[in-house]
Amino acid sequence: MEAMQTLNPADVWDMAQKAIVWLAGIGIVIDLTPGIKIQPVRWLIKQLGNLMNHDLKEQLNQLENDFIEHKVDSWRTEILSFQSSCINHERHTKEEFDHVIDTLAKYDKYIKDHKLTNGQVDVAHEYIVDIYKECMRTNDFALTKPEEKP
């Protein structure tokens, strides 16, 4: 009967190290050879980077989404506040109207791009533009920004 040969774990580890070194060397040569479109080492490094940064990317995406949501909410608040001040007969400069109309355009673009609706801002938009047109027609804007009350 033939004796069964066993593998020594140290020999297996040594062979694995040699195989890794050879594969890395061949991969580097392939990466650096002009005309060969395959880049195994760069691909492997990219995959390792993606694995290591996966949680960080998710956190950044969540932070970006929160920031955009806050920005859109602040546009909405600014528009509705401006409409409210107009309803209360506060006078505004042409620059203030121009700013809020620019904000309306940004808000409308976001709403359309994300297929959302918002009736309150639509009504405010129409109201603000009507007042703006009337002020333009009669040249009746506030000449300066009103002073803040203490």
Secondary structure in CASP SS format (residue, H / E / C, confidence):
PFRMAT SS
TARGET T0000
AUTHOR 0000-0000-0000
METHOD secondary structure of the structure
MODEL  1
M C 1.00
E C 1.00
A C 1.00
M C 1.00
Q C 1.00
T C 1.00
L C 1.00
N C 1.00
P H 1.00
A H 1.00
D H 1.00
V H 1.00
W H 1.00
D H 1.00
M H 1.00
A H 1.00
Q H 1.00
K H 1.00
A H 1.00
I H 1.00
V H 1.00
W H 1.00
L H 1.00
A H 1.00
G H 1.00
I H 1.00
G H 1.00
I H 1.00
V H 1.00
I H 1.00
D H 1.00
L H 1.00
T C 1.00
P C 1.00
G C 1.00
I C 1.00
K C 1.00
I C 1.00
Q C 1.00
P H 1.00
V H 1.00
R H 1.00
W H 1.00
L H 1.00
I H 1.00
K H 1.00
Q H 1.00
L H 1.00
G H 1.00
N H 1.00
L H 1.00
M H 1.00
N H 1.00
H H 1.00
D H 1.00
L H 1.00
K H 1.00
E H 1.00
Q H 1.00
L H 1.00
N H 1.00
Q H 1.00
L H 1.00
E H 1.00
N H 1.00
D H 1.00
F H 1.00
I H 1.00
E H 1.00
H H 1.00
K H 1.00
V H 1.00
D H 1.00
S H 1.00
W H 1.00
R H 1.00
T H 1.00
E H 1.00
I H 1.00
L H 1.00
S H 1.00
F H 1.00
Q H 1.00
S H 1.00
S H 1.00
C H 1.00
I H 1.00
N C 1.00
H C 1.00
E C 1.00
R C 1.00
H C 1.00
T C 1.00
K H 1.00
E H 1.00
E H 1.00
F H 1.00
D H 1.00
H H 1.00
V H 1.00
I H 1.00
D H 1.00
T H 1.00
L H 1.00
A H 1.00
K H 1.00
Y H 1.00
D H 1.00
K H 1.00
Y H 1.00
I H 1.00
K H 1.00
D H 1.00
H C 1.00
K C 1.00
L C 1.00
T C 1.00
N C 1.00
G H 1.00
Q H 1.00
V H 1.00
D H 1.00
V H 1.00
A H 1.00
H H 1.00
E H 1.00
Y H 1.00
I H 1.00
V H 1.00
D H 1.00
I H 1.00
Y H 1.00
K H 1.00
E H 1.00
C H 1.00
M H 1.00
R H 1.00
T H 1.00
N C 1.00
D C 1.00
F C 1.00
A C 1.00
L C 1.00
T C 1.00
K C 1.00
P C 1.00
E C 1.00
E C 1.00
K C 1.00
P C 1.00
END
